[in-house]
């Protein structure tokens, strides 16, 4: 019992570094990808600079995807996934959160929501598009669903979402959340009920980071036109290794 309490206190004290597992990059760092990209910096309301990468489709663009990544690493990792969308004819804008990669500042929930709105506004002014898709992965699903409430995209896609952040906490530690609560909510279930566009959720049965049971809490918030895609044996980091993932993207992004 004593060890259990110590672990819980340790998690509470260190939750910022556990939730935001960011890796910084030097300002002169040069990204390396197998496809071309354009690099930008977007200024926030409080004068922070967010590093953004735009990957363009080689064919006439069908629309723009705003991609909000997971809680770890930086754009050098996440930019490798842009090919999944540019190959289907979409331009993709990926942005590192505050404190990630070359982005300045320190991440927190409310600022990430505000920053997402600024990114969308910047994209509207600088990237011609007649169709908008908002895509969120893991922690980024809450940022994506929050933005979708006011941005009214054509489509919202959530990969490995949780109902709210505490839904991703290891089950034996959950009772201690009543004593040592999380600083952040990141509540998809609050935002999804207010999203009017079509919604697609993709999750795996073997996700040890965000259990499928947490994502299934969002299913009652979907309408008849929405889809909840379950990938058998899919984990938290490998859904793109499955044929069903790519078949789903191809179908919903036609």
Secondary structure, 3 states (H helix, E strand, C coil): CHHHHHHHHHHHHCHHHHHCEECECCCCCCCCCCCCCEEEEEECCCCCEEEEEEECCCCCCCEEEEEECCCEECHHHHHHHCHHHHCCCEEEEEECCCCCECCCCCCCHHHHHHHHHHHHHHHHHHCCCCCEEEEEECHHHHHHHHHHHHHCCCEEEEECCCCCHHHHCCHHHHHHHHCCCCCCCCCHHHHHCCCCCEEEEEEECCCCCCCHHHHHCCHHHCCCCCEEEEECCCCCCCHHHCHHHHHHHHHHCC
